[in-house]
Amino acid sequence: MSEKEIKASVTPVDEDGNKEGFSIDNKHFVETKKQLDSIGCGMCLAKWTQVTMHLQLGHTHSCHHPATHKIPLRELERNPSALHNTRFKKMKRKEMLNGARPKECDYCWNVEDNSDRFSDRVFKSQESWSKPHFDEIVKLDWRENFNPRYVEVAFSNACNFKCSYCAPAFSSKWQEEIERHGAYPTTDEFNSFKYNEFEDKMPIPHREYNPYVDAFWKWWPDLYQDLHTFRITGGEPLLSKDTWGVFDYILNHPNPNKKLNLAINSNLGGPKNLIDKFITNIKRLEDEERVNEFIVFTSAESWGNHAEYIRHGLDFNYFWDNCNRILDASNRTILTFMSTYNALSVPRYDKLIKGIYELKEQYGNSDRYWNSAVFLDSSYLRYPTHQTVQVLPTEWDKKILEQSQLMDFMGVPLFDHRYVGYSDIEIQKVKRIYDWKTSDWDGKEQQVKEHRYNFGKFFKEHDKRRGTDFRKTFPELEGFYNDCQRIKL
């Protein structure tokens, strides 16, 4: 593909050739793709520079598109960096350096082969934690270890919530429930241990010795030297002693690059003493200039008791107070709401949109990115299929569209950082949910019928096990819920 063809493929663009909603000139993506393709059509720097490690499972992968794979303990014994540099991953790097396309990366190949758009291998390789290392990486032997620059880690599945769409691998509360009651009576046996055992994804109990966590701490002093971005996820990270170990280490050992970006995923629903401790650490990290940027990623899919039903264990008012406490305590910290938009989000998502907009207005200042203290990242739920927006009748489509229009009304002029409001990217993500909800495909009717059947089965059992009341909580969906109960397969 020529440079002219590549530029033309990325639409819409503004008069300077910039992709609508983004501030980076497309020429940078053109240059990065050319650079990657000079090595091979499957080359992607993220295979070296990025890693997500699920230590409670002993699994790893470089980016979120390929499936995770098991980390062999025998490799860790001689090389703790095998949490990232597994032989399996090195063989994929070898393929890339030899001009091949690893099959596990087919998400990007599907994008490149079926459209003229850039795939994520280009976007990830363009990132500031990837692009500067191109020359170093292409000169490496495929057998060599490489310290990733963007690291995401889950130390355990310890969690105080049982979110309706979550799983035992990521929530000890879910694990306890399935151990006691078994899988849910859906056609796919939702959260059955059979799947986890088959995929070798049974979590190591957080109170037991974990060889993968042990290997992490052996590798950590060396890994820390090269870090650009470090993100802790879970479970609920504030319940893990290893999270506090990371904070202590960073406070006592300034990062040599002096530009460490630190992030943590937290449901902000833990005990008050842990929230207090967390806020104290945030202030120290910023006051002592131990980090370049600190981002708290939290989650909410709706408002009030709707949010509490979706995220079982949540006290919404306590959660919202903690969001305000963090923003009050720091004028630099960014708070991002990761919203897994699902069928139960639709009735009240507009209230969440308005609530987050008020936080933007209250806490926005020039010390923060785009003047904003708060961002809303709306991603549509794809699994479990019984809880996606696809199960809802078509009369709910308009509600999703109205929510995107509400965000449009509260948006900021493109590229104008003087105003506080929703960015184009935040708005487009909700519009994308509407597009997906209204899309069509072969066999949709029969699939949706099964998903609705499972919707009825799951939430009936949910109420029985947890003492909740779907009809009382979601009166807007009562008729739909009753219809799901009557479906026969």
C-alpha positions in Angstrom: 0.0 0.0 0.0 1.4 3.4 -1.0 1.7 6.3 1.5 -1.1 8.1 -0.4 -3.4 5.1 -0.2 -2.7 4.7 3.5 -3.5 8.3 4.2 -6.7 8.1 2.2 -7.8 5.0 4.0 -8.0 6.6 7.5 -11.3 8.6 7.5 -12.7 10.9 8.4 -9.8 13.4 8.6 -9.6 17.1 9.1 -8.2 19.6 6.6 -4.6 18.9 7.8 -5.0 15.2 7.4 -5.6 14.4 11.0 -8.0 11.6 11.9 -11.3 13.0 13.3 -11.3 12.8 17.1 -7.5 12.4 17.4 -4.7 14.9 17.6 -1.9 12.9 16.0 -1.1 13.4 12.3 -1.6 10.3 10.2 1.9 10.6 8.8 3.3 9.2 12.0 1.2 6.1 11.6 2.2 5.9 7.9 5.9 6.1 8.9 5.5 3.5 11.7 3.8 1.0 9.3 6.5 1.4 6.7 9.1 0.9 9.4 7.4 -2.3 10.7 6.9 -3.6 7.2 10.5 -3.2 6.4 11.1 -6.0 8.9 8.0 -8.0 8.0 4.3 -7.8 7.4 3.7 -9.3 10.9 6.1 -7.1 12.8 4.7 -5.6 16.1 6.8 -4.0 18.8 4.3 -4.8 21.5 5.4 -8.4 21.5 8.5 -7.1 23.2 7.4 -3.9 24.8 4.1 -4.7 26.4 2.9 -7.4 28.8 -0.1 -8.3 31.0 0.6 -10.9 33.6 -2.2 -12.7 35.4 -0.1 -14.0 38.3 -3.1 -15.6 40.1 -3.5 -17.8 37.0 0.1 -18.1 35.9 -0.8 -16.7 32.5 0.7 -14.0 30.3 0.2 -12.2 27.0 1.6 -9.1 25.3 -1.5 -7.3 24.2 -5.2 -8.0 24.9 -5.9 -9.5 21.4 -4.1 -12.9 21.6 -5.3 -15.3 24.2 -3.2 -15.7 27.3 -0.8 -18.7 27.6 0.5 -20.6 30.6 3.9 -19.6 32.0 6.0 -22.8 32.5 7.4 -23.0 36.0 10.5 -24.6 34.8 11.3 -21.5 32.7 10.7 -19.3 35.8 13.2 -21.2 37.9 16.1 -20.1 35.7 14.6 -16.9 34.4 12.1 -14.8 36.4 11.6 -12.6 33.3 9.8 -15.6 31.7 6.7 -13.9 33.2 7.0 -12.0 29.9 9.8 -13.7 28.0 8.3 -17.2 27.6 9.7 -19.5 25.0 6.2 -19.5 23.4 6.3 -15.7 23.0 9.9 -15.8 21.8 8.8 -18.2 19.0 6.2 -15.6 18.0 8.9 -12.9 18.0 11.0 -15.2 15.7 8.1 -15.4 13.3 7.7 -11.6 13.2 11.4 -11.0 12.7 11.3 -13.5 9.8 8.4 -11.8 8.0 5.6 -14.1 9.1 2.3 -13.4 10.8 1.7 -15.2 14.1 -1.7 -16.9 14.0 -2.5 -15.7 17.6 -2.4 -12.1 16.3 -5.2 -12.7 13.8 -7.2 -9.7 15.1 -4.8 -7.3 13.4 -4.5 -9.4 10.3 -8.3 -9.4 9.9 -8.3 -5.6 10.2 -5.5 -5.2 7.6 -6.8 -7.8 5.2 -10.5 -6.7 5.2 -10.1 -2.9 5.3 -7.6 -0.2 4.6 -7.4 0.9 8.2 -4.4 0.7 10.5 -4.5 -2.2 12.9 -3.5 -2.2 16.5 0.0 -3.4 15.7 0.6 0.0 14.2 -1.0 2.0 17.1 0.8 0.0 19.8 4.2 0.2 18.0 3.6 4.0 17.6 3.2 4.5 21.4 5.9 6.3 23.4 6.7 3.1 25.3 7.3 1.2 22.0 8.6 3.4 19.1 11.9 4.5 20.6 13.0 0.9 21.0 12.6 -0.1 17.3 16.3 -0.1 16.4 17.2 -2.0 19.6 14.6 -4.7 19.1 15.2 -5.5 15.4 18.9 -6.1 16.2 18.1 -8.6 18.9 18.3 -12.3 18.5 14.8 -13.8 19.0 16.1 -15.8 21.9 17.1 -12.8 24.0 15.1 -11.5 26.9 13.6 -8.0 26.8 12.3 -5.9 29.6 8.8 -4.6 28.6 8.1 -0.9 29.0 4.3 -1.1 29.5 3.5 -3.6 32.3 0.1 -4.6 33.6 -0.1 -7.1 36.5 -2.7 -8.8 38.6 -1.3 -10.3 41.8 -4.4 -12.2 42.9 -8.1 -12.6 42.4 -8.9 -11.3 45.9 -12.0 -9.2 45.6 -14.8 -7.9 47.7 -17.3 -7.7 44.7 -19.2 -10.2 42.6 -19.9 -8.2 39.5 -22.6 -9.9 37.4 -20.4 -10.3 34.4 -17.1 -11.3 36.2 -15.6 -14.7 36.9 -13.8 -16.7 39.5 -10.5 -16.1 37.9 -10.8 -12.4 38.8 -12.9 -12.5 41.9 -12.5 -14.6 45.0 -16.1 -13.8 46.0 -17.2 -15.4 42.7 -14.9 -18.3 43.3 -16.5 -18.9 46.7 -20.0 -18.8 45.3 -19.3 -21.3 42.5 -17.6 -23.6 45.0 -20.7 -23.5 47.1 -23.5 -23.5 44.5 -21.9 -24.6 41.2 -22.2 -23.0 37.8 -25.3 -21.0 36.8 -28.1 -22.9 34.9 -27.5 -21.2 31.6 -26.8 -23.2 28.4 -23.1 -22.4 28.6 -23.0 -23.2 32.4 -21.8 -19.6 33.2 -18.7 -19.6 35.4 -18.4 -23.3 35.5 -15.0 -24.5 36.9 -14.9 -27.0 34.0 -13.9 -24.2 31.6 -11.3 -22.8 34.0 -9.8 -26.3 34.5 -9.8 -27.0 30.7 -8.0 -23.7 30.0 -5.7 -24.2 33.0 -7.1 -21.0 34.5 -7.9 -22.1 38.1 -6.8 -19.2 40.3 -4.2 -19.8 43.0 -5.9 -18.8 46.3 -4.6 -15.5 47.4 -3.7 -16.8 50.9 -1.5 -19.5 49.4 2.1 -19.4 48.1 2.2 -18.3 44.5 5.4 -19.0 42.5 4.5 -16.5 39.9 4.3 -13.7 42.4 7.6 -14.9 43.9 9.2 -14.7 40.4 7.8 -11.2 39.9 9.6 -9.9 43.0 12.8 -11.5 41.9 12.5 -9.7 38.5 11.1 -6.4 39.8 14.3 -4.5 40.6 15.6 -5.1 37.1 12.2 -4.6 35.4 11.7 -1.3 37.3 14.8 0.3 35.7 13.2 0.3 32.3 9.5 0.9 33.1 7.5 3.6 31.3 4.0 2.6 32.5 3.1 0.2 35.3 -0.5 -0.7 36.0 -1.9 -2.9 38.8 -5.2 -4.7 38.3 -6.9 -7.6 40.0 -9.1 -8.7 41.7 -9.2 -5.7 43.9 -5.6 -4.5 44.1 -6.1 -2.7 47.4 -6.7 -6.1 49.1 -3.3 -7.4 47.9 -0.2 -6.9 50.1 1.9 -6.9 46.9 0.2 -3.6 45.7 1.4 -1.9 48.9 4.8 -3.4 48.3 5.0 -1.7 44.9 4.0 1.6 46.4 6.7 1.3 49.1 9.3 0.3 46.6 8.6 3.3 44.3 8.6 5.7 47.3 11.9 4.4 48.4 13.5 4.0 45.0 13.0 6.9 42.6 12.6 5.6 39.0 15.8 6.3 37.1 13.8 7.5 34.1 11.9 10.0 36.3 8.9 9.6 34.0 7.1 6.6 35.4 3.4 6.5 34.7 1.6 4.6 37.4 -2.0 3.4 37.3 -4.2 1.2 39.4 -7.6 -0.4 38.9 -9.7 -0.2 42.0 -13.4 -0.6 42.7 -13.0 2.0 45.4 -15.4 0.0 47.6 -12.9 -1.4 50.1 -12.7 -0.6 53.8 -12.2 3.0 54.8 -8.8 2.4 56.3 -7.5 1.0 52.9 -9.0 4.0 51.0 -7.4 6.4 53.5 -4.0 4.6 53.0 -4.5 4.7 49.3 -5.1 8.4 49.2 -2.0 9.0 51.5 0.1 7.0 49.0 -1.2 9.0 46.1 -0.3 12.3 47.8 3.2 11.1 48.7 3.9 9.8 45.2 2.9 13.1 43.7 4.4 15.4 46.4 7.7 13.6 46.3 7.6 13.5 42.5 8.0 9.8 42.3 5.7 9.5 39.3 5.1 11.5 36.1 1.4 10.6 36.1 -1.0 8.8 38.3 -4.3 7.4 37.0 -7.0 5.6 39.0 -9.1 3.4 36.9 -12.4 2.6 38.6 -15.7 1.1 37.3 -19.4 2.0 37.1 -22.0 0.8 34.6 -25.0 2.7 35.8 -26.3 4.9 38.7 -27.5 4.2 42.2 -29.2 0.9 42.9 -28.8 -0.2 39.3 -25.1 0.1 39.6 -25.2 -1.8 42.9 -27.1 -4.7 41.3 -24.6 -5.0 38.4 -21.6 -4.8 40.8 -22.7 -6.9 43.7 -21.1 -5.6 46.9 -21.1 -2.0 45.8 -22.4 0.8 48.0 -22.9 3.5 45.4 -22.9 6.5 47.7 -19.7 5.3 49.5 -18.1 4.7 46.1 -19.1 8.2 44.8 -17.8 9.8 48.0 -14.4 8.0 47.5 -14.2 9.3 43.9 -14.6 12.8 45.2 -12.1 12.2 48.0 -9.4 11.2 45.6 -10.1 14.2 43.3 -10.1 16.5 46.3 -6.8 15.2 47.6 -4.9 15.7 44.4 -5.0 18.3 41.6 -3.0 16.0 39.2 -4.5 12.5 39.5 -6.7 11.4 36.7 -9.8 9.3 37.5 -11.1 7.1 34.6 -14.4 5.3 34.8 -14.1 2.0 32.9 -17.7 1.2 32.1 -18.6 -2.2 30.8 -21.8 -1.1 29.1 -24.3 -4.0 29.2 -28.1 -4.6 29.1 -28.6 -3.4 32.6 -26.7 -0.1 31.9 -29.2 1.2 29.4 -32.1 2.5 31.6 -29.9 4.8 33.7 -26.6 5.4 31.9 -27.7 9.0 31.2 -27.5 9.6 35.0 -23.9 8.3 35.1 -23.1 10.6 32.1 -24.5 13.6 34.0 -22.8 12.6 37.2 -19.4 12.3 35.6 -19.9 15.6 33.7 -20.4 17.3 37.1 -17.1 15.8 38.3 -15.4 17.2 35.1 -16.8 20.6 35.9 -15.8 20.6 39.5 -12.3 19.2 39.3 -11.0 20.2 35.9 -7.8 22.3 35.9 -4.8 23.2 33.8 -2.6 20.7 35.7 -4.4 17.8 34.2 -4.5 16.3 30.7 -7.1 18.1 28.5 -7.9 20.2 31.7 -10.0 17.2 32.7 -9.8 15.2 36.0 -12.2 12.6 34.9 -12.8 10.4 31.8 -15.5 8.0 30.8 -14.4 4.9 28.9 -17.5 3.1 27.6 -16.8 -0.4 26.3 -19.6 -2.7 25.3 -19.8 -6.1 27.1 -19.3 -9.0 24.7 -19.3 -11.9 27.3 -21.3 -13.2 29.0 -23.6 -13.1 25.9 -26.7 -13.2 28.0 -26.0 -9.7 29.4 -24.9 -7.8 26.3 -27.1 -5.0 24.9 -28.0 -7.3 22.1 -30.5 -9.2 24.2 -32.7 -6.1 24.6 -35.7 -5.4 22.4 -35.3 -2.8 19.7 -37.3 -0.2 21.6 -34.2 0.3 23.8 -32.0 1.3 20.8 -33.3 4.9 20.9 -32.3 5.2 24.6 -28.7 4.3 23.7 -28.7 6.9 20.8 -30.1 9.6 23.2 -27.2 8.9 25.6 -24.7 9.5 22.9 -26.5 12.7 21.9 -26.4 13.8 25.5 -22.7 13.4 25.6 -22.5 15.3 22.3 -24.3 18.2 24.0 -21.8 18.1 26.9 -18.9 17.7 24.5 -15.9 20.1 24.0 -15.0 21.6 20.6 -12.6 19.3 18.8 -9.0 19.9 19.9 -10.0 22.9 22.1 -8.5 22.2 25.5 -9.9 25.4 27.1 -13.3 23.8 27.8 -14.3 21.0 30.2 -16.6 18.3 28.8 -16.7 15.0 27.0 -14.0 14.5 24.3 -14.8 13.2 20.9 -13.3 9.8 21.8 -15.5 9.4 24.8 -18.6 10.3 22.7 -17.7 8.0 19.8 -17.4 5.0 22.2 -21.1 5.3 23.1 -22.0 5.9 19.5 -20.2 2.7 18.7 -22.3 0.8 21.2 -25.5 2.1 19.4 -24.0 0.9 16.1 -23.2 -2.5 17.5 -26.7 -2.8 19.1 -28.4 -2.1 15.8 -26.1 -4.2 13.6 -27.3 -7.4 12.0 -25.6 -10.8 11.1 -26.6 -14.2 9.9 -28.4 -16.2 12.6 -28.8 -13.3 14.9 -32.5 -14.0 15.7 -31.8 -17.6 16.9 -28.7 -16.5 18.9 -30.5 -13.7 20.6 -33.3 -16.0 21.5 -30.8 -18.3 23.3 -29.2 -15.3 25.0 -32.5 -14.1 26.3 -33.3 -17.5 27.6 -30.0 -17.4 29.5 -30.8 -13.9 30.7 -33.9 -15.2 32.4 -32.1 -18.2 33.8 -29.1 -16.2 35.1 -30.9 -13.4 36.9 -33.6 -15.7 38.4 -30.7 -17.7 40.0 -28.9 -14.5 40.8 -31.8 -13.3 42.9 -32.1 -16.7 44.6 -28.5 -16.9 45.6 -27.9 -13.3 46.5 -31.2 -12.1 47.9 -31.6 -9.5 45.2 -34.8 -8.6 43.3 -34.5 -7.9 39.6 -38.1 -6.8 39.1 -38.0 -4.3 42.0 -34.6 -2.9 40.9 -35.3 -2.7 37.2 -39.1 -2.0 36.9 -38.4 -0.7 33.3 -37.2 -4.1 32.3 -39.8 -6.2 34.2 -41.8 -7.0 31.0 -38.7 -8.0 29.1 -37.6 -10.2 32.1 -41.0 -11.9 32.3 -40.8 -12.6 28.5 -37.3 -14.2 29.0 -38.7 -16.5 31.7 -41.3 -17.9 29.2 -38.8 -18.7 26.4 -38.4 -22.4 25.5 -35.5 -23.8 23.6 
